[in-house]
Amino acid sequence: MVKENGRGGTDVSAAAGFLRIGTRRELRAQRAAELETGSTSVSRVLIIVQNLPVPFDRRVWLECQALVSAGHHVAVVCPKADGDPGYAVLDSVQLYKYRAYAPGGSKVGFVTEYVYSFAATLWLTLLARRGGRFAVVQACNPPDIFWPIALLLRIMDRTAFVFDHHDLCPELYESRFPDGPRLPHRVLLMLERRTFRAASRVISTNESYREIAVIRGGKARADVTVVRTGPDTNRLVRGDQRPELRRGREFLAAYIGVMGPQDGVDIVVRAAAILVHERNRHDIAFTLIGSGDCYDALVKLRDELDLAGHVEFTGRISDGKVAEILSTADVGLSPDPLNPLNDLSTMNKTMEYMAYELPVVAFDLRETRVSAGDAAVYVAPNDVAEYASAIARLVDDESLRATLGKKGRARVESDLAWSYQEHAYLNAYHRVLGATGLGGA
């Protein structure tokens, strides 16, 4: 499904059986055939992603599909998921992958990870360039470190740079290390400014991020396009329920997403403890889908709170399994606490719940209200006991659940779906390619 890339994501799917392998020779033959038939109005586009494999990063994968449908050749440089090859072709998208390296969630660990990722990305970018120049390079953050590669390609090939702004890295640092030293924060602000300055166009995931690009990044409003991470309504559809997924209980509350320090999954576990041990609610099963830096600590917390029979951690699972769980669930959980990052970020999981007609329990954050509207029950930020009460209120009120679920699905279909965002995304590329005059292959 989708990683919350800041929140534009939910990395949960398993890799097995997903990639169809192609060869560089096949791609060269394809380009030669296009040249012979006169089909030269396409461009090569390179997309750089560091914090998730593709196609597991659903936003990036939808962007790849949109570009391919518009006639462009697309290559992606990203880390590998378990079992991925170093090179593959999936649905006409070339995937160049390096072995992921994540030494831990400390400040030193992040620096080490990013230096390694930059070197690996540069190497694979130059390898991919052997197939022909790129008209556009799109870098997706976090981190904000790939602008030197964009500038190198600009010097070599006049390549335009599109910055797909998924996360506020300075705010991410503040949220993960609230008492940390200020120097890393100043460095992150500098890297963000350099990325904005180098970009020909910025793609923001919401209006709050657009304001950051204009005010903090110095971009003209005309050079910033809002493209939300809208759900694919053809793929995310509520299906038949699987009662056995409730594990013998009457109701199921589900979470899907990343499990980092800023994501609030510990709030779900603590809310479950309140419901089970303090309020004697043994009729609610909790299924938490995904992984992240805090996964092991969260499993430990669950066991310490004697919740093993109530709270299940699935880890990364296939799209089919995710669909089964969300089609069976009664409530979707968005426990993101109020912090400098979350208040301004769009939570992809919230819109996925809405696509599956699930009522949402969320803290009252600025951009969460923009996304969910009246399809959610809002809780005073960071109040665990109130969050537990909101879950109980929803599971006890079938009519309210049905009403909020219908409102959520209707909002996705009428406003938030990827089909609406795709037009804005392709229009941004049209402007970039028109400005550079490099639309041809």
KEBAFI-226757 format. One line per 5 residues: number of its first residue (from 1); for each residue x, y, z of C-alpha. Coordinates in nm, 4 decimals. Layout:
BEGIN
NUM = X Y Z; ...
END
This chain:
BEGIN
1 = 0.0000 0.0000 0.0000; 0.1328 0.3448 0.0747; 0.4109 0.4626 0.3017; 0.3488 0.7727 0.4793; 0.5981 0.9750 0.3230
6 = 0.5621 1.2389 0.5426; 0.2964 1.1783 0.5358; 0.2557 1.0790 0.2150; 0.2813 0.7170 0.2740; 0.2191 0.3574 0.3781
11 = 0.4913 0.0989 0.3309; 0.3226 -0.2304 0.4093; 0.3223 -0.4671 0.1121; 0.5362 -0.7759 0.0692; 0.7649 -0.8053 -0.2303
16 = 0.7229 -1.1697 -0.3215; 0.5813 -1.2288 -0.6644; 0.5322 -0.8607 -0.7427; 0.8119 -0.7718 -0.9829; 0.8167 -0.8740 -1.3452
21 = 1.1765 -0.8766 -1.4562; 1.2791 -0.7144 -1.7807; 1.6160 -0.6428 -1.9366; 1.7997 -0.3349 -2.0530; 1.8185 -0.4931 -2.3983
26 = 1.4370 -0.5065 -2.4135; 1.4145 -0.1374 -2.3240; 1.6714 -0.0422 -2.5883; 1.4768 -0.2425 -2.8476; 1.1577 -0.0652 -2.7440
31 = 1.3171 0.2781 -2.7899; 1.4606 0.1786 -3.1267; 1.1150 0.0703 -3.2449; 0.9692 0.4028 -3.1356; 1.2315 0.5916 -3.3298
36 = 1.1602 0.3838 -3.6408; 0.7877 0.4610 -3.6191; 0.8453 0.8298 -3.5583; 0.7256 0.8256 -3.1973; 0.9797 1.0761 -3.0617
41 = 0.7567 1.3108 -2.8620; 0.8349 1.1288 -2.5367; 1.0814 1.2243 -2.2655; 1.2963 1.0228 -2.0294; 1.2162 1.0928 -1.6665
46 = 1.4259 0.9844 -1.3685; 1.2593 0.9593 -1.0267; 1.4762 0.9348 -0.7144; 1.3334 0.7894 -0.3928; 1.5314 0.7089 -0.0788
51 = 1.2989 0.6165 0.2035; 1.0918 0.3438 0.0358; 1.1205 0.0885 -0.2412; 0.9061 0.1347 -0.5504; 0.6316 0.0243 -0.6148
56 = 0.5705 0.0079 -0.2380; 0.5753 0.3871 -0.2293; 0.2237 0.4174 -0.3708; 0.2392 0.7886 -0.4415; 0.5518 0.7482 -0.6513
61 = 0.4114 0.4413 -0.8248; 0.0952 0.6290 -0.9223; 0.3156 0.9082 -1.0558; 0.5170 0.6568 -1.2578; 0.2005 0.5108 -1.4078
66 = 0.0701 0.8573 -1.4926; 0.3932 0.9474 -1.6739; 0.4008 0.6183 -1.8640; 0.0366 0.6662 -1.9672; 0.1296 1.0110 -2.0957
71 = 0.3954 0.8535 -2.3172; 0.7140 0.9128 -2.1174; 0.9946 0.6679 -2.0435; 1.0388 0.6409 -1.6676; 1.3329 0.5142 -1.4635
76 = 1.3397 0.4982 -1.0837; 1.6361 0.4813 -0.8467; 1.5395 0.3559 -0.5014; 1.6395 0.1074 -0.2296; 1.5584 -0.2607 -0.2546
81 = 1.2891 -0.4435 -0.0648; 1.3720 -0.7950 0.0551; 1.4230 -1.0206 -0.2430; 1.4308 -0.7444 -0.5047; 1.6808 -0.7647 -0.7920
86 = 1.9148 -0.4765 -0.8679; 1.7368 -0.4104 -1.1972; 1.3839 -0.4873 -1.3126; 1.1137 -0.3568 -1.5422; 0.7602 -0.3372 -1.4064
91 = 0.4778 -0.2075 -1.6276; 0.7311 -0.0309 -1.8529; 0.9058 0.1410 -1.5592; 1.2770 0.0723 -1.5178; 1.3697 0.0093 -1.1550
96 = 1.7338 0.0550 -1.0516; 1.7757 -0.0551 -0.6909; 2.0516 -0.0527 -0.4315; 2.0757 -0.2504 -0.1108; 1.9071 -0.0538 0.1656
101 = 2.1209 0.0483 0.4597; 1.9552 0.1775 0.7774; 2.1898 0.1624 1.0773; 1.9278 0.2917 1.3210; 1.7173 0.5917 1.4193
106 = 1.9919 0.7971 1.5879; 2.1220 1.1270 1.4486; 2.4544 0.9641 1.3538; 2.2648 0.6740 1.1989; 2.0660 0.9089 0.9756
111 = 2.3829 1.0839 0.8544; 2.5487 0.7506 0.7746; 2.2376 0.6250 0.5957; 2.2052 0.9401 0.3852; 2.5716 0.9500 0.2812
116 = 2.5476 0.5886 0.1706; 2.2159 0.6473 -0.0079; 2.3519 0.9526 -0.1890; 2.6527 0.7601 -0.3196; 2.4396 0.4640 -0.4281
121 = 2.1858 0.6924 -0.5944; 2.4530 0.8853 -0.7838; 2.6061 0.5613 -0.9140; 2.2727 0.4216 -1.0328; 2.1734 0.7565 -1.1827
126 = 2.4837 0.7543 -1.3995; 2.4167 0.3905 -1.4879; 2.0589 0.4731 -1.5902; 2.1794 0.7717 -1.7928; 2.3690 0.5333 -2.0226
131 = 2.0300 0.4593 -2.1789; 1.9892 0.8225 -2.2870; 1.9678 1.1686 -2.1393; 1.6923 1.2576 -1.8949; 1.4691 1.5538 -1.9703
136 = 1.3496 1.5679 -1.6075; 1.4777 1.4367 -1.2767; 1.2263 1.4204 -0.9924; 1.3641 1.3847 -0.6406; 1.1294 1.2820 -0.3609
141 = 1.2191 1.3631 -0.0028; 1.3077 1.2802 0.2674; 1.5960 1.3485 0.2686; 1.6720 1.6826 0.0993; 2.0122 1.5724 -0.0312
146 = 1.9670 1.4987 -0.4005; 1.9832 1.8508 -0.5428; 2.3563 1.8108 -0.6305; 2.2647 1.5182 -0.8579; 1.9957 1.7344 -1.0183
151 = 2.2475 2.0146 -1.0743; 2.4975 1.7688 -1.2248; 2.2370 1.6444 -1.4727; 2.1439 2.0033 -1.5520; 2.5054 2.0799 -1.6376
156 = 2.5490 1.7613 -1.8400; 2.2139 1.7441 -2.0195; 2.0083 2.0550 -1.9367; 1.7858 1.8294 -1.7261; 1.5033 2.0049 -1.5421
161 = 1.4572 1.9356 -1.1698; 1.1176 1.8645 -1.0131; 1.1115 1.8449 -0.6326; 0.8330 1.6208 -0.5017; 0.7999 1.7523 -0.1460
166 = 0.6758 1.4647 0.0711; 0.8093 1.5640 0.4138; 0.9186 1.8693 0.6122; 1.2630 1.7473 0.7131; 1.3356 2.0256 0.9671
171 = 1.0020 1.9571 1.1368; 1.0670 1.5837 1.1169; 1.3894 1.6390 1.3127; 1.2076 1.8531 1.5700; 0.9416 1.5868 1.6113
176 = 1.1834 1.2960 1.6503; 1.4411 1.4834 1.8606; 1.2480 1.7585 2.0445; 1.5387 1.8224 2.2838; 1.8120 1.7698 2.0255
181 = 2.0871 2.0201 1.9374; 1.9950 2.3043 1.7016; 2.2839 2.2596 1.4576; 2.1276 1.9611 1.2733; 1.8052 2.1604 1.2448
186 = 1.9907 2.4520 1.0849; 2.1661 2.2126 0.8456; 1.8307 2.0628 0.7456; 1.6908 2.4098 0.6790; 1.9929 2.4835 0.4607
191 = 1.9503 2.1605 0.2623; 1.5805 2.2332 0.2191; 1.6565 2.5848 0.0880; 1.9135 2.4491 -0.1566; 1.6626 2.1920 -0.2819
196 = 1.3935 2.4561 -0.3350; 1.6412 2.6877 -0.5049; 1.7611 2.4188 -0.7454; 1.4110 2.3043 -0.8427; 1.2477 2.4159 -1.1637
201 = 0.9119 2.3215 -1.0119; 0.7957 2.2058 -0.6703; 0.5161 1.9549 -0.6189; 0.3629 1.9884 -0.2715; 0.1380 1.7343 -0.1040
206 = -0.0938 1.9983 0.0468; -0.1468 2.3728 0.0861; 0.0543 2.3879 0.4098; 0.3570 2.2462 0.2298; 0.2971 2.4883 -0.0558
211 = 0.3178 2.7781 0.1897; 0.6489 2.6408 0.3176; 0.7813 2.6303 -0.0393; 0.6771 2.9916 -0.0978; 0.7671 3.1487 0.2376
216 = 1.0644 2.9411 0.3512; 1.1823 2.8228 0.0111; 1.1383 3.1492 -0.1772; 0.9502 2.9878 -0.4652; 0.6989 3.1797 -0.6732
221 = 0.3454 3.0508 -0.6194; 0.3197 2.9841 -0.9921; 0.6106 2.7400 -0.9619; 0.4467 2.5257 -0.6911; 0.1773 2.2687 -0.7727
226 = -0.0310 2.0910 -0.5082; -0.0686 1.7198 -0.5831; -0.2271 1.5284 -0.2978; -0.1586 1.1599 -0.2445; -0.5084 1.0592 -0.3431
231 = -0.6248 0.6982 -0.3154; -0.6763 0.4912 -0.6280; -1.0522 0.4372 -0.5974; -1.0486 0.1528 -0.8493; -0.8068 -0.0449 -0.6332
236 = -0.9060 0.0609 -0.2816; -1.2634 -0.0637 -0.2586; -1.4309 -0.2256 0.0392; -1.4804 -0.5946 -0.0308; -1.6261 -0.8929 0.1474
241 = -1.5629 -0.9202 0.5194; -1.3480 -1.1951 0.6678; -1.4977 -1.2494 1.0175; -1.2069 -1.4697 1.1237; -0.9800 -1.1617 1.1063
246 = -1.1602 -1.0302 1.4145; -0.9997 -1.3241 1.5980; -1.3161 -1.4193 1.7858; -1.4070 -1.0660 1.8886; -1.7037 -0.8569 1.7794
251 = -1.5207 -0.5533 1.6428; -1.1932 -0.4787 1.4634; -0.9936 -0.1545 1.4825; -0.7142 -0.1259 1.2243; -0.3994 0.0811 1.1764
256 = -0.1933 0.0933 0.8587; 0.1294 0.2859 0.8173; 0.4812 0.3556 0.9292; 0.5771 0.2890 1.2907; 0.8234 0.5621 1.3796
261 = 0.8573 0.7795 1.6903; 0.6389 1.0534 1.5419; 0.3572 0.8249 1.4219; 0.1793 0.7635 1.7518; 0.1341 0.3872 1.7247
266 = 0.2206 0.3607 2.0945; -0.0948 0.5658 2.1562; -0.3006 0.2886 1.9942; -0.1394 0.0283 2.2185; -0.1949 0.2380 2.5304
271 = -0.5541 0.3139 2.4273; -0.6113 -0.0600 2.3835; -0.4766 -0.1153 2.7355; -0.7246 0.1395 2.8741; -1.0138 -0.0264 2.6912
276 = -0.9192 -0.3820 2.7866; -0.7887 -0.3463 3.1408; -0.9680 -0.0378 3.2747; -1.2993 -0.0527 3.0885; -1.3298 -0.4307 3.0472
281 = -1.3772 -0.4057 2.6684; -1.2732 -0.7499 2.5482; -1.4887 -0.7252 2.2352; -1.2423 -0.5180 2.0276; -0.9520 -0.6671 1.8320
286 = -0.6712 -0.4398 1.7139; -0.4693 -0.5146 1.3987; -0.1683 -0.2920 1.3298; -0.0209 -0.3173 0.9797; 0.3239 -0.1931 0.8843
291 = 0.6747 -0.1575 1.0170; 0.9327 0.1022 1.1103; 1.1999 0.2082 1.3583; 0.9714 0.1476 1.6580; 0.8271 -0.1879 1.5551
296 = 1.0195 -0.4016 1.8061; 0.9617 -0.1519 2.0872; 0.5885 -0.1480 2.0131; 0.5634 -0.5267 2.0227; 0.7484 -0.5179 2.3548
301 = 0.5086 -0.2526 2.4866; 0.2115 -0.4649 2.3851; 0.3496 -0.7637 2.5718; 0.4348 -0.5559 2.8798; 0.0741 -0.4324 2.8867
306 = -0.0572 -0.7911 2.8587; -0.2328 -0.7285 2.5260; -0.0980 -1.0148 2.3145; -0.4466 -1.1607 2.2768; -0.5970 -0.8283 2.1705
311 = -0.3351 -0.6453 1.9612; -0.1814 -0.8068 1.6527; 0.1200 -0.6684 1.4653; 0.1271 -0.8032 1.1088; 0.4466 -0.6401 0.9822
316 = 0.4586 -0.5823 0.6074; 0.1937 -0.7812 0.4248; 0.0580 -0.8090 0.0720; -0.1922 -0.5685 -0.0780; -0.4491 -0.8477 -0.0814
321 = -0.4135 -0.9070 0.2923; -0.4357 -0.5348 0.3598; -0.7586 -0.5160 0.1587; -0.9062 -0.8067 0.3543; -0.8269 -0.6452 0.6902
326 = -0.9531 -0.2989 0.5973; -1.2669 -0.4494 0.4412; -1.3372 -0.6288 0.7693; -1.2429 -0.3472 1.0075; -1.4996 -0.1306 1.1825
331 = -1.2722 0.1652 1.2651; -0.9603 0.3174 1.1066; -0.6990 0.4540 1.3480; -0.4987 0.7716 1.2769; -0.3119 0.8258 1.6056
336 = -0.0594 1.0814 1.4757; 0.0083 1.3127 1.7714; 0.0330 1.6884 1.7485; 0.3907 1.7864 1.6702; 0.5614 2.0290 1.4283
341 = 0.5514 1.7738 1.1446; 0.2132 1.6085 1.1807; 0.0043 1.9237 1.2114; 0.1098 2.0317 0.8611; 0.1213 1.6894 0.6967
346 = -0.1329 1.4853 0.5019; -0.1767 1.1352 0.6413; -0.2231 0.8855 0.3611; -0.3665 0.6241 0.5923; -0.6581 0.8532 0.6736
351 = -0.7606 0.8702 0.3083; -0.7116 0.4952 0.2666; -0.9528 0.4338 0.5536; -1.2013 0.6660 0.3868; -1.1656 0.4773 0.0574
356 = -1.2556 0.1572 0.2459; -1.5586 0.3316 0.4027; -1.4066 0.3216 0.7489; -1.4853 0.5912 1.0056; -1.1634 0.7479 1.1337
361 = -1.0475 0.8269 1.4864; -0.7864 1.1030 1.4711; -0.6362 1.3792 1.6769; -0.7545 1.7247 1.5771; -0.4705 1.8310 1.3460
366 = -0.4890 2.1009 1.0807; -0.4251 1.8954 0.7674; -0.6047 1.5879 0.9013; -0.9233 1.7966 0.9136; -0.8591 1.9136 0.5569
371 = -0.8358 1.5510 0.4416; -1.1049 1.3804 0.6475; -1.3588 1.6598 0.6793; -1.6658 1.5233 0.8583; -1.5714 1.1579 0.8027
376 = -1.3789 1.1358 1.1312; -1.4213 1.1616 1.5061; -1.1667 1.4159 1.6311; -0.9936 1.3966 1.9668; -0.8055 1.6630 2.1622
381 = -0.4406 1.6214 2.0572; -0.2343 1.3609 2.2395; -0.5062 1.2636 2.4907; -0.4783 0.8831 2.5083; -0.7804 0.8300 2.7330
386 = -1.0013 1.0401 2.5056; -0.8676 0.8507 2.2058; -0.9733 0.5241 2.3712; -1.3174 0.6716 2.4413; -1.3578 0.7732 2.0760
391 = -1.2831 0.4167 1.9633; -1.5430 0.2822 2.2050; -1.7977 0.5405 2.0939; -1.7628 0.4350 1.7306; -1.7762 0.0610 1.7839
396 = -2.0891 0.1083 1.9969; -2.2708 0.3195 1.7369; -2.3274 0.1249 1.4153; -2.5320 0.4069 1.2602; -2.2564 0.6629 1.3186
401 = -1.9970 0.4267 1.1734; -2.2045 0.3769 0.8597; -2.2679 0.7509 0.8199; -1.9039 0.8503 0.8585; -1.7920 0.5660 0.6322
406 = -2.0253 0.6762 0.3519; -1.9160 1.0388 0.3906; -1.5517 0.9365 0.3694; -1.5941 0.7299 0.0538; -1.7995 1.0071 -0.1080
411 = -1.5308 1.2643 -0.0255; -1.2618 1.0452 -0.1777; -1.4645 0.9867 -0.4937; -1.5632 1.3522 -0.5378; -1.2432 1.5321 -0.4408
416 = -0.9425 1.3387 -0.3110; -0.9014 1.0450 -0.5518; -0.5817 1.0103 -0.7519; -0.7766 1.0616 -1.0749; -0.8154 1.4284 -0.9720
421 = -0.4534 1.4646 -0.8627; -0.3110 1.3038 -1.1764; -0.4193 1.5955 -1.3948; -0.2357 1.8452 -1.1745; 0.0732 1.6235 -1.1690
426 = 0.0921 1.5855 -1.5468; 0.0214 1.9547 -1.5948; 0.3259 2.0336 -1.3798; 0.5383 1.8174 -1.6112; 0.3840 1.9810 -1.9159
431 = 0.4939 2.3198 -1.7862; 0.8441 2.1995 -1.7052; 0.8966 2.0326 -2.0421; 0.7462 2.3276 -2.2246; 0.9757 2.5677 -2.0422
436 = 1.2886 2.3654 -2.1213; 1.1949 2.2814 -2.4773; 1.3188 1.9274 -2.4096; 1.0028 1.7283 -2.4599; 1.1605 1.4937 -2.7126
441 = 1.3473 1.1798 -2.6274
END
